[in-house]
Structures are given as C-alpha cells and as structure tokens.
C-alpha cells in the first residue's frame, strides 16, 4: 500500500483532515472514549476535564509507553485540544469537528514549536489518522512502514 500524504503546513501549523460518513457525536466518541481511542491510538485513564492531566498509552510506539497529556480545551462534540511534553519536545494538538448532512470532517492541527522535524512527525499523524479511519470502518490498521520514510520528503518540501 502507498498512502498519499494529505497534510499541509500553514505557517507553524501542521493540518490534516479526514472525512467520515457519520454523525459528529459518533466521531467525537472515537476521539474521546478510551475504549474507542484504544482501537487506533491508545487507551487513556484519569479524570478528563479541561485543565486536568490524563495518562495516555501510546500503543503503536516502542515499549507502549504511558504519557501525561493535559486537556487544554474540551467543547463536546466540536473541539478537543491537548498538550504534552516528552523527550521529543512539546506537542500542542487541536481537533475540530464539523458536521454537515451526516458527514463529519475532522481537522487535526499540530501547532509546531519548530518546522524542522515535520518530516519525521507528520507521517506519524497521517498513520494515526488513517488508523482512526480503519478502526471506524472495521478494517485492519495500516502499516507504519508505508508512511515513513515514504512521506518524509512531502513534508520537508513544505518547510
């Protein structure tokens, strides 16, 4: 499989979109319900609310580590913003949902602190969002090797 990269840089924002033939509430649950996030990203635990920190398991990363993630904004069923800091840097993510006629679009934005590593970071988000699509469609998860390093040049060219 050769997935096509869809993400674009707008200044220091990496933006990717996915469209679902589903109501907004159902897509929102795919982003916020631990049992459903476990299918494509990883489960989470804790008392989720704006300003609070939860633990998220990164099941597709080496060692399946748990990471502290702060909920910066939660406006059901339209917007979820989270942030985290780890050995790879600071992560500021914003997910916005818009529904029209039973079709929901997810606009996923990573607010980058530097565009330097976009060639390494962006293919991972393409992979995770395609994993979200696959999990919702009952399909097998994609293979990360189809995303990186194949998509690296697409994103580096946008720096």
Buried (B, 14 or more C-beta within 10 A) or exposed (E): EEBEBBBBBEEEBBBBBBEBEBBBEBBBBBBBEBEBBBBBBBBBEBEBEEEEBBEBBBBBEEEEEBBEBBBBEBEEBEBBBBBBEEEEEEBBBBBBBEBEEEBBBBBBBBBBEEBEBBBBBBBBBBBBBBBBBBBBEEEEBBEBEBBBEBBBEBBBEBE
